[in-house]
Amino acid sequence: MKQKNNIVNPELSLKFQSLTKFSVEQRKKLINWFNKQNLEIQLLIFEEQRNQFFKLKNDGADKSLISFASFLLAIKEFYDKEHQLKSKNKSQTLDKLGNISKIESIKLKKEKYNAKSEKLLSYQSVIKKLHDDRFSLRDIQDHLLKRYRFKVSHTLISKHIKEHIGY
């Protein structure tokens, strides 16, 4: 079995650390934190990443390095805002507290996870073909049950077609 070459260019590592001031453990922690956030927070982080990118662009480093560094700096900013919410000493300006409370309200929104809707995505090509062949929703439902042993309602299939296939 081949092993991957995990040796990192020391110059690249030093440039990255000089841009972000993050250790490897901090990078992993921030990326894991980002991964656990809902979609709205992740989109806000990417908006902030653009701002961070243009701040770092003037340093003259490699663009791919700047891109990753700005991404981590944006994550760090939101990570810090979340931890300011949890702290007991909230001695910030009202403007900062307003921005933080906006983030808190977004974090409270949970993404609704529907297992059947997620599984329908994997059968999207089958559903599209059957729908194009003028199968009724109940016929599609029966086909999915008999052929793939996937029990789903015709109303959920209808919603899926409207949202993802666009009929």
LUMVEXVO-559898 format. One record per residue (C-alpha): residue number from 0; x, y, z. Coordinates in nm, 4 decimals, always signed. Example, Ala and Ser with C-alpha at 12.3 -4.5 7.8 and 13.67 -1.06 7.14 Angstrom:
<sites>
+------+----------+----------+----------+
| resi |        x |        y |        z |
+------+----------+----------+----------+
|    0 |  +1.2300 |  -0.4500 |  +0.7800 |
|    1 |  +1.3670 |  -0.1060 |  +0.7140 |
+------+----------+----------+----------+
</sites>
This chain:
<sites>
+------+----------+----------+----------+
| resi |        x |        y |        z |
+------+----------+----------+----------+
|    0 |  +0.0000 |  +0.0000 |  +0.0000 |
|    1 |  +0.1393 |  +0.3393 |  -0.0991 |
|    2 |  +0.1744 |  +0.6098 |  +0.1591 |
|    3 |  +0.0991 |  +0.9693 |  +0.0747 |
|    4 |  +0.3756 |  +1.2245 |  +0.0879 |
|    5 |  +0.2722 |  +1.4451 |  +0.3794 |
|    6 |  +0.5861 |  +1.6575 |  +0.3822 |
|    7 |  +0.4978 |  +2.0275 |  +0.3725 |
|    8 |  +0.7201 |  +2.2879 |  +0.2149 |
|    9 |  +0.8684 |  +2.4765 |  +0.5149 |
|   10 |  +0.8707 |  +2.8090 |  +0.3291 |
|   11 |  +0.5024 |  +2.7738 |  +0.2481 |
|   12 |  +0.4255 |  +2.6837 |  +0.6076 |
|   13 |  +0.6173 |  +2.9857 |  +0.7386 |
|   14 |  +0.4453 |  +3.2238 |  +0.4950 |
|   15 |  +0.1080 |  +3.0854 |  +0.5987 |
|   16 |  +0.1833 |  +3.1162 |  +0.9681 |
|   17 |  +0.3077 |  +3.4726 |  +0.9206 |
|   18 |  -0.0198 |  +3.5613 |  +0.7447 |
|   19 |  -0.2569 |  +3.4003 |  +0.9940 |
|   20 |  -0.0610 |  +3.3438 |  +1.3165 |
|   21 |  -0.2424 |  +3.0077 |  +1.3535 |
|   22 |  -0.0916 |  +2.6786 |  +1.4611 |
|   23 |  -0.1885 |  +2.3506 |  +1.2960 |
|   24 |  -0.4149 |  +2.2657 |  +1.5895 |
|   25 |  -0.5905 |  +2.6020 |  +1.5665 |
|   26 |  -0.6479 |  +2.5523 |  +1.1930 |
|   27 |  -0.8022 |  +2.2107 |  +1.2549 |
|   28 |  -1.0207 |  +2.3478 |  +1.5338 |
|   29 |  -1.1473 |  +2.6342 |  +1.3166 |
|   30 |  -1.2192 |  +2.4093 |  +1.0190 |
|   31 |  -1.4083 |  +2.1635 |  +1.2406 |
|   32 |  -1.6071 |  +2.4512 |  +1.3912 |
|   33 |  -1.6924 |  +2.5763 |  +1.0401 |
|   34 |  -1.8050 |  +2.2295 |  +0.9379 |
|   35 |  -2.0552 |  +2.2170 |  +1.2261 |
|   36 |  -2.2238 |  +2.5485 |  +1.1352 |
|   37 |  -2.5489 |  +2.5762 |  +0.9454 |
|   38 |  -2.5563 |  +2.6968 |  +0.5864 |
|   39 |  -2.6436 |  +3.0593 |  +0.6677 |
|   40 |  -2.3429 |  +3.0989 |  +0.8966 |
|   41 |  -2.1178 |  +2.9349 |  +0.6364 |
|   42 |  -2.2396 |  +3.1811 |  +0.3731 |
|   43 |  -2.1729 |  +3.4736 |  +0.6081 |
|   44 |  -1.8226 |  +3.3385 |  +0.6619 |
|   45 |  -1.7615 |  +3.3264 |  +0.2872 |
|   46 |  -1.8802 |  +3.6870 |  +0.2560 |
|   47 |  -1.6330 |  +3.7836 |  +0.5268 |
|   48 |  -1.3654 |  +3.5764 |  +0.3509 |
|   49 |  -1.3864 |  +3.8126 |  +0.0519 |
|   50 |  -1.3198 |  +4.1103 |  +0.2804 |
|   51 |  -1.0276 |  +3.9332 |  +0.4447 |
|   52 |  -0.8882 |  +3.8379 |  +0.1023 |
|   53 |  -0.8654 |  +4.2005 |  -0.0107 |
|   54 |  -0.7009 |  +4.2990 |  +0.3181 |
|   55 |  -0.4324 |  +4.0326 |  +0.2676 |
|   56 |  -0.3966 |  +4.0857 |  -0.1069 |
|   57 |  -0.1650 |  +4.3826 |  -0.0559 |
|   58 |  +0.0925 |  +4.1615 |  +0.1211 |
|   59 |  +0.2015 |  +4.0154 |  -0.2134 |
|   60 |  +0.1813 |  +3.6476 |  -0.1173 |
|   61 |  +0.0599 |  +3.3625 |  -0.3372 |
|   62 |  -0.3124 |  +3.3963 |  -0.4211 |
|   63 |  -0.3995 |  +3.0411 |  -0.3203 |
|   64 |  -0.2226 |  +3.0946 |  +0.0112 |
|   65 |  -0.4046 |  +3.4242 |  +0.0622 |
|   66 |  -0.7351 |  +3.2592 |  -0.0249 |
|   67 |  -0.6953 |  +2.9892 |  +0.2397 |
|   68 |  -0.5583 |  +3.2349 |  +0.4955 |
|   69 |  -0.8511 |  +3.4728 |  +0.4417 |
|   70 |  -1.0921 |  +3.1802 |  +0.4778 |
|   71 |  -0.9418 |  +3.0851 |  +0.8148 |
|   72 |  -0.9364 |  +3.4481 |  +0.9312 |
|   73 |  -1.3049 |  +3.4815 |  +0.8446 |
|   74 |  -1.3820 |  +3.1638 |  +1.0379 |
|   75 |  -1.1797 |  +3.2977 |  +1.3321 |
|   76 |  -1.3784 |  +3.6211 |  +1.3326 |
|   77 |  -1.7104 |  +3.4377 |  +1.3564 |
|   78 |  -1.5673 |  +3.1880 |  +1.6036 |
|   79 |  -1.4621 |  +3.4774 |  +1.8271 |
|   80 |  -1.8041 |  +3.6411 |  +1.7951 |
|   81 |  -1.9706 |  +3.3192 |  +1.9072 |
|   82 |  -1.7432 |  +3.2954 |  +2.2083 |
|   83 |  -1.8101 |  +3.6597 |  +2.2981 |
|   84 |  -2.1768 |  +3.5656 |  +2.3148 |
|   85 |  -2.0980 |  +3.2935 |  +2.5637 |
|   86 |  -1.8771 |  +3.5114 |  +2.7823 |
|   87 |  -2.0163 |  +3.6811 |  +3.0904 |
|   88 |  -1.8336 |  +4.0109 |  +3.0338 |
|   89 |  -2.0029 |  +4.1712 |  +2.7349 |
|   90 |  -1.8282 |  +4.5070 |  +2.7366 |
|   91 |  -1.8610 |  +4.5749 |  +2.3647 |
|   92 |  -2.0290 |  +4.8580 |  +2.1799 |
|   93 |  -2.3972 |  +4.8325 |  +2.0993 |
|   94 |  -2.3156 |  +4.7976 |  +1.7287 |
|   95 |  -2.0944 |  +4.4951 |  +1.7925 |
|   96 |  -2.3552 |  +4.3428 |  +2.0221 |
|   97 |  -2.6179 |  +4.3916 |  +1.7501 |
|   98 |  -2.4031 |  +4.2071 |  +1.4960 |
|   99 |  -2.3350 |  +3.9301 |  +1.7449 |
|  100 |  -2.7038 |  +3.8904 |  +1.8310 |
|  101 |  -2.7799 |  +3.8613 |  +1.4566 |
|  102 |  -2.5321 |  +3.5749 |  +1.4356 |
|  103 |  -2.6861 |  +3.4172 |  +1.7451 |
|  104 |  -3.0334 |  +3.4257 |  +1.5908 |
|  105 |  -2.9023 |  +3.2620 |  +1.2727 |
|  106 |  -2.7264 |  +2.9925 |  +1.4765 |
|  107 |  -3.0498 |  +2.9074 |  +1.6534 |
|  108 |  -3.2090 |  +2.8185 |  +1.3210 |
|  109 |  -3.1558 |  +2.4510 |  +1.2664 |
|  110 |  -3.1431 |  +2.3018 |  +0.9210 |
|  111 |  -3.4335 |  +2.0661 |  +0.8865 |
|  112 |  -3.3068 |  +1.7262 |  +0.7885 |
|  113 |  -3.5478 |  +1.5007 |  +0.6079 |
|  114 |  -3.3959 |  +1.1613 |  +0.5364 |
|  115 |  -3.6450 |  +1.0735 |  +0.2668 |
|  116 |  -3.5905 |  +1.4017 |  +0.0852 |
|  117 |  -3.2160 |  +1.3418 |  +0.0965 |
|  118 |  -3.2603 |  +0.9905 |  -0.0368 |
|  119 |  -3.4882 |  +1.1198 |  -0.3139 |
|  120 |  -3.1928 |  +1.3204 |  -0.4421 |
|  121 |  -3.0088 |  +0.9977 |  -0.5153 |
|  122 |  -3.3072 |  +0.8804 |  -0.7243 |
|  123 |  -3.3461 |  +1.2141 |  -0.9020 |
|  124 |  -3.2468 |  +1.0823 |  -1.2457 |
|  125 |  -3.4949 |  +0.7936 |  -1.2156 |
|  126 |  -3.7734 |  +1.0278 |  -1.1048 |
|  127 |  -3.6956 |  +1.2719 |  -1.3857 |
|  128 |  -3.7017 |  +0.9965 |  -1.6496 |
|  129 |  -4.0287 |  +0.8522 |  -1.5204 |
|  130 |  -4.1831 |  +1.1976 |  -1.4997 |
|  131 |  -4.0692 |  +1.2767 |  -1.8557 |
|  132 |  -4.2271 |  +0.9492 |  -1.9677 |
|  133 |  -4.5585 |  +1.0796 |  -1.8275 |
|  134 |  -4.5753 |  +0.8473 |  -1.5264 |
|  135 |  -4.8144 |  +0.9710 |  -1.2593 |
|  136 |  -4.6827 |  +1.0521 |  -0.9126 |
|  137 |  -4.8421 |  +0.7371 |  -0.7720 |
|  138 |  -4.6842 |  +0.5276 |  -1.0514 |
|  139 |  -4.3449 |  +0.6772 |  -0.9644 |
|  140 |  -4.4159 |  +0.5959 |  -0.6004 |
|  141 |  -4.4972 |  +0.2338 |  -0.6890 |
|  142 |  -4.1868 |  +0.2052 |  -0.9091 |
|  143 |  -3.9595 |  +0.3300 |  -0.6296 |
|  144 |  -4.1206 |  +0.0858 |  -0.3880 |
|  145 |  -4.1053 |  -0.2193 |  -0.6140 |
|  146 |  -3.7717 |  -0.1573 |  -0.7840 |
|  147 |  -3.5684 |  +0.0109 |  -0.5067 |
|  148 |  -3.7648 |  -0.0853 |  -0.1926 |
|  149 |  -3.7943 |  +0.2831 |  -0.1100 |
|  150 |  -4.1265 |  +0.3808 |  +0.0422 |
|  151 |  -4.2088 |  +0.7463 |  -0.0127 |
|  152 |  -4.5333 |  +0.9397 |  -0.0490 |
|  153 |  -4.6517 |  +1.0813 |  -0.3788 |
|  154 |  -4.6763 |  +1.4275 |  -0.2202 |
|  155 |  -4.3073 |  +1.4220 |  -0.1285 |
|  156 |  -4.2262 |  +1.3162 |  -0.4847 |
|  157 |  -4.4360 |  +1.6078 |  -0.6091 |
|  158 |  -4.2488 |  +1.8531 |  -0.3838 |
|  159 |  -3.9184 |  +1.7073 |  -0.5000 |
|  160 |  -4.0125 |  +1.7482 |  -0.8659 |
|  161 |  -4.1177 |  +2.1099 |  -0.8114 |
|  162 |  -3.8041 |  +2.2004 |  -0.6159 |
|  163 |  -3.5306 |  +2.0090 |  -0.7945 |
|  164 |  -3.6502 |  +1.9203 |  -1.1418 |
|  165 |  -3.8578 |  +2.2300 |  -1.2036 |
|  166 |  -4.1837 |  +2.1204 |  -1.3601 |
+------+----------+----------+----------+
</sites>
